[in-house]
Every structure is written in structure tokens, then in C-alpha cells.
Amino acid sequence: MFENKKWLWISSIIAAVLLVLFFMPRDNQPPPQSRVILEHSHRTYIAYSCFEESNATNFLEESTLQEARDLNYPAESACTEKVFQGNRDSFFVSLMKELGIMGKETKDW
């Protein structure tokens, strides 16, 4: 009898800790494989959602955020900077956004 109560208490404590961690806010950064457009003439990168308002030339290449950072290309505009700015969400909120239940701030990552 005592053994069952002991396991019940241990399970309850583990469940409570996991529940707290599930809702605790954490810093989220865009993944390095996020797609961007490299604008080689101006040596900048552009987020896909900001392309229409950008001042792009024809010297473009589809790439990743990691490659843009490796080339030391800055963001082309404030729009692109905002898109790839990190956020502070809990694991639960991040999961709801990935499942499409909650709306994402940006569709680029």
C-alpha cells in the first residue's frame, strides 16, 4: 500500500514539473534553415514576406538565413529585421502556432 502511494506522489511531482515547464516562457529564434532571398547587388537579404516592398535588383538567389549570416549580409529593411526577430513564447504557445490553432506573427519561420 505504501509503495503505491509513493509512486503516486512521485508521478504527481513529475507531472507538475512537466506542466510548469510546458507553460514557462522561453526565447525562440528563427531556425538557420529559414528561407531568405539574397540580394547580391546590395549585399543584403530579404524575407519572403517583405519582397514586394523591397528595392531588389535582378541579382537574386534563394538561400537560407544561415548563409546570409555567413556572408555577413544585413537585413534589407526593417520589415525583414522584424520578421527574423526572436520572440518569447512558452512551449505550449509555440506548439499551438505550429499546429495552426493560434496565428503566427510571421509566416517566414
DOLO-386204 format. One record per residue (C-alpha): x, y, z; residue number from 1. Coordinates in steps of 0.25 Angstrom, whole numbers, m for minus. Each point is the difference from the previous one (the first is absolute). Layout:
(pt (X, Y, Z), NUM) ...
END
This chain:
(pt (0, 0, 0), 1) (pt (11, 10, 4), 2) (pt (8, m4, m13), 3) (pt (m13, 4, m9), 4) (pt (m1, 14, 8), 5) (pt (15, 2, m2), 6) (pt (m1, m2, m15), 7) (pt (m13, 9, m1), 8) (pt (8, 11, 7), 9) (pt (12, m1, m9), 10) (pt (m9, 0, m12), 11) (pt (m8, 12, 5), 12) (pt (13, 8, 2), 13) (pt (6, m4, m14), 14) (pt (m14, 4, m6), 15) (pt (0, 13, 7), 16) (pt (15, 4, m4), 17) (pt (m3, m4, m15), 18) (pt (m13, 8, 1), 19) (pt (8, 12, 5), 20) (pt (11, m1, m11), 21) (pt (m11, m2, m11), 22) (pt (m5, 14, 4), 23) (pt (13, 7, 3), 24) (pt (4, 11, m10), 25) (pt (13, m2, m8), 26) (pt (8, 7, m10), 27) (pt (m3, m4, m14), 28) (pt (9, 3, m12), 29) (pt (m3, m2, m15), 30) (pt (7, m13, m5), 31) (pt (12, 1, m8), 32) (pt (m6, m7, m12), 33) (pt (m11, 11, m1), 34) (pt (m2, 4, m15), 35) (pt (5, 13, m4), 36) (pt (3, 8, m13), 37) (pt (15, 4, m1), 38) (pt (1, 13, m8), 39) (pt (14, 0, m4), 40) (pt (1, 14, m7), 41) (pt (m3, 7, 13), 42) (pt (6, m12, 9), 43) (pt (m13, m1, 8), 44) (pt (m10, m11, 3), 45) (pt (m15, 1, m1), 46) (pt (m11, m8, 7), 47) (pt (m10, m6, m10), 48) (pt (m12, 8, 6), 49) (pt (8, 13, m2), 50) (pt (4, m2, m14), 51) (pt (m11, 8, m6), 52) (pt (3, 13, 7), 53) (pt (16, m2, m2), 54) (pt (8, 7, m10), 55) (pt (6, m12, m6), 56) (pt (8, m2, m13), 57) (pt (1, m12, m9), 58) (pt (13, m5, 7), 59) (pt (m8, m9, 10), 60) (pt (2, m14, 6), 61) (pt (m9, m9, 9), 62) (pt (7, m4, 12), 63) (pt (0, m2, 15), 64) (pt (1, 9, 11), 65) (pt (13, m7, 5), 66) (pt (6, 3, m14), 67) (pt (m4, 15, 1), 68) (pt (7, 1, 14), 69) (pt (12, m8, m5), 70) (pt (1, 11, m11), 71) (pt (m2, 11, 10), 72) (pt (m11, 5, m8), 73) (pt (m9, 10, 8), 74) (pt (m15, 0, m1), 75) (pt (m5, 8, m12), 76) (pt (m11, 7, 8), 77) (pt (m7, 2, 14), 78) (pt (m10, m10, m5), 79) (pt (10, m11, m2), 80) (pt (6, 4, 14), 81) (pt (m13, m2, 6), 82) (pt (m4, m13, m7), 83) (pt (13, m6, 5), 84) (pt (0, 6, 14), 85) (pt (m2, m11, 11), 86) (pt (m11, m1, 9), 87) (pt (m3, m5, 14), 88) (pt (m11, m10, 1), 89) (pt (m2, m13, 8), 90) (pt (1, m14, m6), 91) (pt (m16, m1, 0), 92) (pt (m1, 13, m8), 93) (pt (10, m4, m10), 94) (pt (m6, m13, m1), 95) (pt (m14, 6, m3), 96) (pt (6, 9, m10), 97) (pt (7, m11, m7), 98) (pt (m14, m8, 0), 99) (pt (m7, 12, m6), 100) (pt (m9, 2, 12), 101) (pt (6, 13, 3), 102) (pt (5, 10, m10), 103) (pt (15, 3, m3), 104) (pt (6, 14, 1), 105) (pt (7, m4, m13), 106) (pt (m1, m11, m10), 107) (pt (15, 0, m4), 108) (pt (4, m9, 12), 109) 
END
